Structure formats: C-alpha cells, structure tokens
Amino acid sequence: MSDDSVNVRPAAGRRVMSPRGADVPAKGFAINPRDPWWARALRSGDIVPISNSEPPSDATQAAPILPSKTEEKK
C-alpha cells in the first residue's frame, strides 16, 4: 500500500463490510483514506484510526473456551 495508508479497525459495536462485501478484520487493517468507500466509513465513525503499537481491545480478543455441561458431568 502507499505511504499515506492508515491503520484502522471497526468502531466498537459496528459491523463493517469491505467494498466487496466481506467482513473486515476486527484487529485492524490498512486503508487508503483517499478511497471514497473508506473515507465515508472514517467520516461516519464506522472505522477508527489506530496506531501500529496499539494493543487490541478486549472486544477483539478471543473468549476463553469453557467445557460444555456434558463434559462437566463426567
């Protein structure tokens, strides 16, 4: 991507689709802010800029796997 790319992630509680109709990665991805699709998403708050060193939020981390009730009875 070009030097003017911006790293972004979906805003909390938002489901964001790419121009091709696929869900975007929750942990973040790079965009061209001059692209009309992504410029609109930035303006509306659907995506938010992040720094390269920003740790993922709790919402993007996987939930712990708990045993099912049938496994607990054994």
KABEL-V503347 format. One record per backbone hydrogen bond with DSSP energy under -0.5 kcal/mol. CO is the residue of the C=O (numbers start at 1). NH is the residue of the N-H. E is the energy in kcal/mol with one decimal. If there is no record, write none. Layout:
CO:NH:E
CO:NH:E
This chain:
2:5:-1.4
4:33:-0.6
6:31:-2.4
7:50:-2.8
8:29:-2.4
9:48:-2.8
11:14:-2.2
14:16:-0.6
16:24:-1.9
18:21:-2.1
22:18:-3.1
25:28:-0.7
29:8:-3.0
31:6:-2.4
31:33:-0.7
32:35:-2.0
35:39:-2.7
36:40:-2.0
37:41:-1.7
38:42:-2.4
39:43:-2.4
40:44:-2.4
41:45:-0.7
41:46:-1.6
41:47:-1.3
42:45:-0.8
46:11:-2.7
48:9:-1.8
51:54:-1.1
57:60:-1.2
57:61:-0.6
58:61:-0.8
64:66:-0.6
68:72:-1.5
69:73:-1.1
71:74:-0.7
